[in-house]
């Protein structure tokens, strides 16, 4: 598809990112979004789902902007807070709220928008509130304690989320829920975007903590049934879940259009799988792992472990062999995780992680190692999806215990994902649970 329907500045910036055309799947997604249709985008990891809605929203939100838009060189909370205190320049019911499961993906989506439509004013919530507060410089009292800084920071953050000022807000469900509750407590109006995006919706549907946070937010947004919803993710396969994700989505979103890639339910054909079988004499597989990394000495690796302790063991073993290794763990703060990722991009060739790294991030790696099978098959799909992105060849190395060997006969390029999910069901002895993200039925009509 040609990109000529987009304004020239977007075309130029997209070309600078290497985007010259859209696939058939992306074309359908963009057209549906531009037509203001509630849209569910379903495709393989790395197929350009996020780029589709970023391009479409950039065009939609830029329609009323001058031909030669001014570029926002700063989009900090300080800027947003000052704008909130001065004047409101945006029309009501404006802008897009983008909900993502992790801070890493939040930053990735933020970068997409900054590259494609830098004239848009973008807010991104940050879990590291004390550091953010210091940048706002709300007080000259150097003796103020950390808790006070955190409280004032959150106050400024909550006030800055104002659709009279910003075009796009990107947030995780938990922080968004806290912001909404706080705005209610201080008698501020509830955030009221025109469009709501739920990225990685499969994870948000499956994780109860995420679904609870969003249920609360959606129950408080005025006329939520009339918002324009964009859902993006990978729900594999419907028959494995109870109730069906499709039935939940269709029940809660009016006239939802499913945009599904042709290879949606198939294991990508550009992947090469290698399996390593552990037994009583090869319990950990650490020597095999080191051998894999050393043998492919020019290649980049993402390695997934099940636990923090296991990830630390892997990192220490690789570092002991002189292999530069970064690590992402759940107990790190965002700044620490970003620093580790930067080290991986700039100097290290191995990244070890729990599932923080399994969602939406492009690491430009050619090998992924799954050192422990995840408990959730959707996580397996997304771990594998760190390689083979955009049609490139990807190498997948999977370590298996004796009771997991069967899956090696199921993970074959070009085959359906469904047998893999059924394997998980047979292990767990129960159907996979999908949570309804809406406590309120947004199909119910409400008066303006």
Number of C-alpha atoms within 10 A of each C-alpha: 13 11 17 10 10 17 14 13 17 21 21 15 16 20 14 12 12 9 13 13 15 16 14 11 20 24 16 20 28 23 15 21 23 15 12 15 18 22 27 28 26 26 24 25 27 21 20 18 25 21 20 22 25 19 22 19 22 23 19 17 16 19 11 8 11 8 11 9 13 11 12 13 10 12 16 17 25 20 15 22 19 14 17 20 11 9 10 14 12 14 10 13 14 19 27 27 23 24 24 26 22 18 21 19 24 23 18 15 22 19 13 17 20 20 15 23 26 22 20 22 22 24 24 21 24 20 17 13 17 18 15 21 24 15 12 18 12 13 11 7 8 6 6 10 9 13 10 12 20 18 14 19 24 23 16 21 24 24 20 24 26 28 25 20 26 23 22 27 24 23 24 23 25 19 16 23 20 15 22 21 18 17 17 12 9 11 9 14 13 19 22 23 23 17 22 21 22 22 27 25 25 21 21 25 23 21 16 16 14 21 23 20 20 25 18 20 24 20 15 18 16 16 16 25 19 18 22 19 25 26 25 24 22 24 24 24 20 16 14 20 19 15 16 16 23 14 11 17 19 15 15 19 22 19 13 18 17 18 19 18 19 12 13 19 21 18 22 25 15 17 24 16 16 13 16 17 15 17 12 8 7 13 10 15 16 15 11 13 21 15 12 15 19 15 10 12 11 9 14 19 27 28 25 29 21 16 15 17 11 18 22 17 14 23 21 14 17 21 14 10 10 10 18 16 22 23 26 25 20 13 9 11 13 17 12 14 20 16 14 20 19 13 18 22 17 9 11 17 20 26 26 26 25 21 20 19 25 21 24 27 18 15 17 16 20 20 26 26 23 21 22 18 18 18 12 15 19 18 17 18 22 20 27 28 25 27 27 25 23 12 13 12 15 22 20 22 20 22 21 21 17 10 9 15 15 13 17 17 9 17 20 18 15 14 15 19 21 17 16 23 26 17 16 20 17 10 12 12 9 12 16 21 16 20 20 21 24 19 15 16 14 19 15 12 11 11 4 6
